[in-house]
Amino acid sequence: MKILVCVASRHGATYEIGRAISDELSCVLARQRALATVDLVHVQQVTGLDEYDVVVIGSAVYMDH
C-alpha cells in the first residue's frame, strides 16, 4: 500500500500538521507490520496519483475561507 499526504501550506503550519499525520500513519503501519509507505509532499509537487492507494489532502483555512 502506498499513501500520499499532500499539503498546501502558506506559512508552514499546515505542512507541520501533515508531517504529524504522516508520522502517525507510519507508526501505525509499522506496528501492524503492514507493507506500506507514506509520502509527504507539497501539493505543487504532485504530478499524479496513479501510484497511490490512499490520498490525504490538507489545506489551511484563513478567515473562514
N, C-alpha and C positions, 0 to 999 in steps of 0.2 A: 504494500500500500504506500502511496506517495501523497503527502499532504502539503498544500501550499497555503501559507499565511501571508497575505499581501496587504500592505497598509499605505494609505495616503496620509502623510504627516507634514504639516507646515513647520511646526516648531519642535518636533521630535517626541512629544509626549505620546502620541498615538503609536509611533514606532516602538517605544518602550513597552506599551501595553501589548503590542503584537509580539514582542520578544518574550514577555511573560507567558503569553498564550502558547507560543511555540515551544518554550522550555517545558511548560507543564504537559503539553501533549507528548513531548519526547520522553519525559519521565514516566508517564502513564503507559506509553507503548513499551518502554524498556521493562517495566515491572511485569507486564503481560507477556514479555518475550515475543512481542509482535515484530514481524519483519516489515518495518515501515521507516520512512524518513520524513522529516518535516523541514521544509524550506521557508525561510522568512525573507521576503523581498519587498522593495518599494513597488507600488503599483505601476510606476512608469517603466520598470524593468521587465514586466511580464510580457512575454511575446506569444504565449499560447498556453492553453490549459489541457491539451490532449493527454499529456503525460501524468496528470494528477487525477487521483480518485476523489479527493476532498479539497474544497477551496474555502478558506475563511477570509473574508474581506473586512477590513477595518478602515474607518474614516472618522475624522474629527467632526464635531458639531459646534458651530460658532453662533452664539446668539440665537439659538433655536432654529438654525438653518443647516 
